[in-house]
Amino acid sequence: MRIIVCIKQVPGTNNVLLDPETGTMLRSSAKGKLNPFDLFAIEQALALRACFGGSVTALAMGPAQAESSLREALYMGADKAYLLCDRALIGSDVLATSHALSQAILRIGMPDLILCGKQTTDGDTAQVGPEIAEMLGIAHVANVTQIEAHSGGALHVTAALEGCDCQYRLEPPFLACMEKDANTPRLPSYRRKKEMEAQSVQLLPLSNLMDADPAHYGMQGSPTRVVRVFAPEHKETRRFLEGSAQAMAEAMLGILKEEKIV
Amino acid sequence: MIRIDQSKVTEALARTLQDGCPFGAIRIDEADMLQIDASCRLCRQCLKLDTLGALTLDEGPEKSVSGDWDGICVLGEFLNGRLHPVTLELLGKARELAKGHMPVMVALPGHSVSEAARFLCDCGADTVYTYDDERLAAFEPVRFAACMEDCIRRVRPAVVMAGATAAGRSFAPRLAARFHTGLTADCTALSLSGDYELHQTRPAFGGNVMAEIVTKAARPQMCTVRYRVFDPPLRQNKGNGRIVALRMPEPAAAAEVLRVIPKPLEMDLSEADAIIAVGRGCATARNIEDAHRLARLLGAQVGCTRPLVEAGLFDPKRQIGLSGRTVKPKYLIALGISGSVQFAAGMAGASKIIAVNHDPAAPIFGIAHVGLCCDAGAFLPEIIQRVEQEKETQKEVRA
């Protein structure tokens, strides 16, 4: 089974702070890290490889520094790593990012299975996985907690939805977005690191893709525009009230209604 | 992308820009030239810091929207025999945005949806497009997307809204990709400008910054909104809404649904969205029974402090704190809990903490967002009565 795992390098601390006075953003920690949700996708890929054989390829899109996250995937056990890196990709929104990644997947070669993390800690949209599946014309399942082998090459996939779990049967190729805590990701191994240190992360520039038209990527290929950034309002004022049980219950009802709890 | 006019870059400006970039994307290279690398997130901070006009934002050629797109379409969610309340909330917001000037529609795939469709008409939908099919009883993203696509192609709405539920977050991206348009996730505010441009506000760059986003040159303008962000509309007189029954298109690559496994009501505390926690100040048999009753009314889980587990009043699985569960609910109501550091450590992640305690000096009031100082035991029957009454009133208004 050939598996591609899409991963991303995210800022080390996931919070960029905005100075509410001046409206300027303060620098987040410069060092990036592997998106923590992606660990579950990498682990799932390695587990499936152990079961069926085949290969695990890690793919990321980002600046040159993202190589360290791809190396982490290699040291966990991935066989190969590709970094889609091009200045023309700057400013890509969900649509342009998904287009770029789906093009990179076609370039590497359509696998049997594509795995993604549930979402990233910086973008938080959880949308790139399903959009890649759509662009490649394959089925997908999100919130996946389990992938099991089944007869005839099909896989049984369990997804955690609200109020129920849903079990699906899918024929490869398809894409699965792994739920947090779906498994226990292994740590990168020192031995593996020693073995893989010589292995290079392959760079994919835009010119290597089938659709190499820069107008389809980055800001030009993105239908959305950020028109304004601002600090969130903090209406967090602590309230303290004292009184009879009746008066307090009345106040509580007001709060429950305000918070749309009742 | 951001273009640099190197002739206007001074050493001082280069340093300001390098230090000011929140993503560390700007640096001065070996040849002393200012460079912006692929870490750039286009946050535009550098444009603000650039006092010499060395940087320009190149957005590429201006594109325009082609064709007529009118109205607002809510992508309804009817799964396992139930209409998700977020659909109603979106309908309420859609009506508010439309202000009677544009049609408000709902696309409703599902199985046995006719009653829900009528209900949506009564709540203000002008047209509900139903796709009634056995195979839509349980969620499968490709089939749902196929129905929604069919509806969008028929009605060409300017705005499309979906719930940011597990299902909505799964099928809406497929649609956005199909229509080559934007999809803004988890919007917390929406407004329409004069030219029907949807201004979508959502947390960005990790959550401490809000971004206002528009969809340029692509239609429909798509967004998702979480449950409980907007208010549901009140049910009106029997509406003038129309129900149009359509057939589910047969999509190519759909997954086969094998089975739906309902989750047990008794869920793990650490996953609960709503928790009623009781402590020593609220520990009589009567109090605990009342706490369970309130939890049922609010759809919350019941948790407790360590002394109540030690007294054998609760299963250890219900304990919150350092030696128990760490919880992260949207709200937590602490009843008769003084708030030891051990307990507080287990619930610090709660978005909203409401504490009821008779002792005004209790440490819990230092952590709680709202402190209500009174006897928790006496408070319980009072609040239960009020919540029951409120639910009754709401039912009458909606019926």
Interface residues (C-beta under 8 A of the other chain):
Chain A: P11 T13 N14 N15 V16 L17 L18 G23 T24 M25 L26 R27 S28 A30 G62 P63 A64 Q65 C85 D86 R87 A88 L89 I90 G91 D93 V94 L95 S98 T121 D122 D124 T125 A126 Q127 V128 G129 P130 E131 A133 E134 M135 G137 I138 A139 H140 V141 A142 N143 H156 V157 A159 A160 L161 E162 G163 C164 D165 C166 Q167 Y168 R169 L170 F174 A215 G218 M219 Q220 S222 P223 T224 R225 V226 V227 R228 V229 F230 A231 P232 E236 R238 R239 F240 L241 E242 G243 S244 A245 Q246 A247 M248 A249 E250 A251 M252 L253 I255 L256 K257 E259 K260 I261 V262
Chain B: M1 I2 D19 G20 C21 P22 F23 G24 A25 I36 D37 A38 S39 C40 R41 L42 C43 R44 Q45 K48 L49 D58 E59 G60 P61 L79 N80 H84 A138 F139 E140 P141 V142 A145 T165 A166 A167 R169 S170 F171 A172 P173 R174 A176 A177 R178 H180 T181 G182 L183 T184 A185 D186 H199 P203 A204 F205 G206 G207 N208 V209 M210 A211 E212 I213 V214 T215 K216 A217 A218 R228 D231 A252 A253 A254 A255 E256 V257 L258 R259 V260 I261 P262 K263 A274 L297 L298 Y331 K352 I354 V356 P360 F365 A368 H369 V370 G371 L372 C373 C374 D375 A378 F379 E382 I383 Q385 R386 V387 E390 K391 Q394
